[in-house]
Amino acid sequence: MTPAPVLNRKLVLESPERVPDGSGGWTRTWAELGQLWAEVKSGSGGERADEFLTVSSVPYRITVRAAPPGAMSRPKPEQRFREGSRIYRILAVAERDALGRYLTCYAREEVSA
């Protein structure tokens, strides 16, 4: 049996929204959906060159309490977690245990260097 995760970090779950920019286009903003307690574990990082800067990238496994499919509090890909100035982009979500008590969110934190 897998031990229960230690949910000791408060993260804000955010969802992207398209908002008119007043010039006929759109801009993306982030709407807060709520706060979740989580266990955050990092993987090994890497670095890649972008057009004008170097981007460091670190994968994370973020575990939260499960919520039913369709619930606003259930994380999904394309959303993100925010912890102060840190942003974790959610790539995938899966049940962590056979009883469905927890979800594992596979996320990536990208930081411009």
C-alpha positions in Angstrom: 0.0 0.0 0.0 1.3 3.4 -0.9 1.8 5.8 2.0 -0.5 8.8 2.1 1.1 12.0 0.7 2.1 14.9 2.9 -0.1 17.7 1.7 1.9 20.6 3.2 1.9 23.3 0.5 -1.0 25.5 -0.5 -1.3 26.1 -4.2 -3.7 28.2 -6.2 -5.4 26.4 -9.2 -5.8 28.7 -12.2 -7.5 28.2 -15.5 -6.7 30.2 -18.7 -9.3 32.7 -20.1 -9.3 34.6 -23.3 -10.2 38.3 -22.9 -10.7 40.8 -25.8 -7.7 43.2 -26.0 -9.7 46.1 -27.4 -8.0 45.9 -30.8 -9.9 43.0 -32.3 -7.6 40.4 -30.8 -7.4 38.4 -27.6 -5.1 38.2 -24.6 -4.8 35.3 -22.1 -5.4 35.9 -18.4 -5.6 33.4 -15.5 -8.7 33.0 -13.4 -8.3 31.6 -9.9 -10.5 28.4 -9.3 -9.5 27.8 -5.7 -6.7 26.7 -3.3 -5.6 23.1 -2.9 -3.2 21.6 -0.4 -0.5 19.6 -2.2 2.6 17.5 -2.0 5.2 18.8 -4.5 8.1 16.6 -5.6 10.7 17.7 -8.2 12.4 15.6 -10.8 15.7 16.3 -12.5 15.9 19.5 -14.5 17.3 20.6 -17.8 18.1 23.6 -19.8 17.3 24.7 -23.4 18.1 27.7 -25.5 15.1 29.7 -26.7 15.2 32.5 -29.3 16.4 35.3 -26.9 17.1 33.5 -23.6 17.9 30.2 -21.9 15.0 28.4 -20.2 15.5 26.1 -17.3 12.8 23.4 -17.0 12.1 21.1 -14.0 9.4 18.4 -14.0 7.2 18.0 -10.9 4.8 15.5 -9.5 2.1 17.4 -7.6 -0.3 15.3 -5.5 -3.7 16.7 -4.4 -6.9 15.2 -3.0 -9.1 13.8 -5.7 -12.2 15.6 -6.9 -14.9 14.1 -9.2 -14.4 14.4 -12.9 -16.0 17.7 -14.1 -15.6 19.4 -10.7 -13.9 22.8 -10.8 -11.5 21.8 -8.1 -10.2 18.8 -10.2 -7.0 19.9 -12.0 -6.6 19.2 -15.7 -4.0 19.8 -18.4 -3.7 23.4 -19.7 -4.4 24.7 -16.2 -1.6 25.7 -13.8 -0.8 25.9 -10.1 0.6 29.1 -8.6 2.6 29.3 -5.4 3.6 33.0 -4.9 5.7 33.9 -7.9 6.3 30.2 -8.9 4.1 28.7 -11.7 3.6 25.0 -12.4 2.0 24.3 -15.8 -0.1 21.1 -15.6 0.8 18.6 -18.4 -1.2 15.5 -17.4 -3.4 14.2 -14.5 -3.8 10.6 -13.2 -5.3 8.8 -10.2 -2.5 8.2 -7.7 -4.0 5.2 -6.0 -6.5 2.4 -6.8 -9.2 3.9 -4.5 -9.0 7.3 -6.3 -8.3 9.3 -3.1 -5.5 11.4 -4.7 -4.5 12.7 -8.0 -1.0 13.1 -9.4 -0.5 16.1 -11.6 2.5 16.0 -13.8 3.7 19.6 -14.2 6.6 21.6 -15.3 8.1 24.8 -13.8 9.8 27.0 -16.4 12.0 29.8 -15.2 13.7 32.3 -17.5 17.4 32.6 -16.8 
